[in-house]
Amino acid sequence: MAVTDNAKIVTQASWLSRNKLTIAPWLFLLPALVYFAIYVVIPIFESIWLSFYEWNGLYLADGTSTASWVGFQNYIKLWDDPKFWMSLKNNVLWLLLFMLAVPAGLFIALFLNQKTPGMRLYKSLFFFPFVISQVVVGLIFGWFYNPDFGVVGSIWKALYCEETVNLLGNVTFRCSQTPPDILSSAEFATYGIIAAGLWPQIAYCMILYLTGLNNVAADQIEAGRLDGAKGWKMLWYIVLPQLRPATFIAVVVTVIGALRSFDMIAIMTQGGPYGSTNVLAYYMYETAISEYGERYGYGSAIATVLFIIMLFYISYFLWRMYQDEKGGR
Amino acid sequence: MKRLLGGGVAAMLAATMMSATALAGDLVINFDDLNPGPKKGFDDAVAQFQAENPDINVIVNNNDREAHKTAIRNFLTADAPDVTSWYPGNRMAPFVDAGLFEPVTDLWAEQGFNEDLAAIKPTMSRNGEIWGVPYSYYQWGVYYRKDLFDLLKIEEPKTWDELLSACAVMKENNVTPFTIGTKFLWTAAGVFDYINLRTNGYDVHNGLTAGEIKYTDPRIVKTFENWAQLIEECGFIDNHASMSWQDAIAPFANGDAAMYVMGNFSVDGYKNAGLTEDQIDFFQFPEITPGLPRAEEAPADAFFIPTNAKNKEDARKFLAFVARPDVQSKWNATIGQLPINSKATVGDDKFIQQGFETVSTAAGLAQFYDRDAPAAMAKAGMEGFQEFMLDTSKMMAILERLDGVQEEVYK
């Protein structure tokens, strides 16, 4: 009896110790995997599943769902929905214009990469917009653009308006041209929001390049200088190639930042005026969750489309990373 | 659907476990206003109810209005209170259709509400039953700067032509006739509703929001033409699309704009902006089509009993209580709104008195475009109104687009 027990323990212990190396990483990964599954993977599939239903988010009194199966109907509707195409167009616009953050960040980084007293302070000041919340940035820019009391409005008043007194004796302004109302014009509102979004994004790219610049090999710069490289040539042929990893990351975070733009739009325009600043993420929120939405199936269909776009992009990104790793840089 | 179902069942289980703590004599009430005035009105009423019914233990969950709008979608199934505040009209429709509210038609008959609350009965009804008991509503109309009107020697306009000629005088004197802030869209719906109610009347309003009348219908086109005329000959302040309704008070308070189509809740805002009671006044939106019975906007707040409530007997007692004339008089005096019970009395505030006169003599009461029309239609419609206000030449394109949305929403 005792002998067989002992034998069991021995075999058990040896199985554990034999597989220690295989088990240990999975053990450490387990908590992360569980949470990732619960909060990311399962909701993705649930959302895709939901996009084949029409559902107003309500359950009956006995707890059964009121959803009804509609197959691909939601996607067909999406194809004919001008607001969807408007949102997609705005997403593309965000994507293209957001790319300006990369060169702008690079030049600020080059500018700040010098040894002057107090440089740390300047660097932190430039980095500041990235630290404050996007919501705050949205609010600040909302006020900035305000035609009545914002910076834009004040400059306009100084140029085109005269101060007078109205019937009741209160100070008022009469303008020869009405001040531009950027956030309520269908043509310019999106550009206004993108400009606001660029502000923190440039700071982010700048910090990526600043760290990258620390790793630029001094001997290569010197060799280049001996060979007569200067200015743009130096930047293009010697510095930039060494900054390739930083550029890669900067492009990646900027693309993701552009695709997930949501908070700025929610704060500055709520997708308005009349839906002209919507992007997919905000349109999804609006149709599914907001007060006038409650169409969860349709919202999920929008989410699925956005997911597919991101999926393509992220797969490409991962493939590139894998290639780089394989090639040993 | 299995996953969704699983979620629902789990929520149900959690609900039954949680509510096991609520005892037989407990009455759980979910309310939706934390602002000082409304909160006090509600708390006072609950205290009085408690004093009159010492055997009932009232438990109150008071939540912010926007949070309540989200939470109600879950708690009606997951953890239902015995009474919850909500809105009549189309806002209650999804819950009624999903069987989440308990009909109270018999309570209305028992308590004589059919007479006392007659004006609001149509909006409280759906599918042949009555679903709740309202405790308060407020009037809409035109708030104006009385001092400006006096200066320019303008009388309160009674008809469309009088309004237009009053506007002409204001514009001559560099006063913008109307202020408005359409950033959050619904304010434009107030203007639309009034022009539509005055052009076509109550039945067309209901037909439109019920999806029976198209937006390109000649009657609705006429409404929009009148609106274009109002924009052309009267005019709204510039930049209204980037302002909230509160922002739009600034030009009104400064004397740059003279009128504001608004609900009575805005009076507080005028006073906070420094205006005194003598500087502001109220008139009913002028008549457009002569002889048309006058209908008004009067959004109501009400209480409902969820189907999953545990203590329905006491819940009905509470609903009967909130409709009582004395309770409604006191409650509405506190919150500065109008009681619905025709036997109740109103406070001596001049806006409340004018409002009571406006609403109690109305031929019909609309709830407001975004409460009468389903959510998706309301959103598209209000975006259309804002777009129209910014560029009236797009009228037909907007109306045709709204027809498309209507077809989709009401099918």
Interface residues (C-beta under 8 A of the other chain):
Chain A: E46 W49 L50 Y53 N56 G57 L58 Y59 L60 A61 G63 T64 S65 T66 A67 W69 K77 P82 Y145 N146 P147 D148 N166 L167 L168 N170 T172 R174 T178 P179 D181 L183 S184 A186 T269 Q270 G272 P273 Y274 G275 E286 T287 E291 Y292 G293 E294 R295
Chain B: M1 R3 L4 L5 G8 V9 A11 M12 E66 K69 R73 L76 T77 P94 F95 A98 G99 L100 D147 L148 L151 L152 N173 N174 V175 K183 F184 L185 D238 N239 H240 A241 S242 A250 N254 G255 D256 P306 T307 N308 D370 A375 A376 A378 K379 E383 G384 Q386 E387 L390 R401 E408
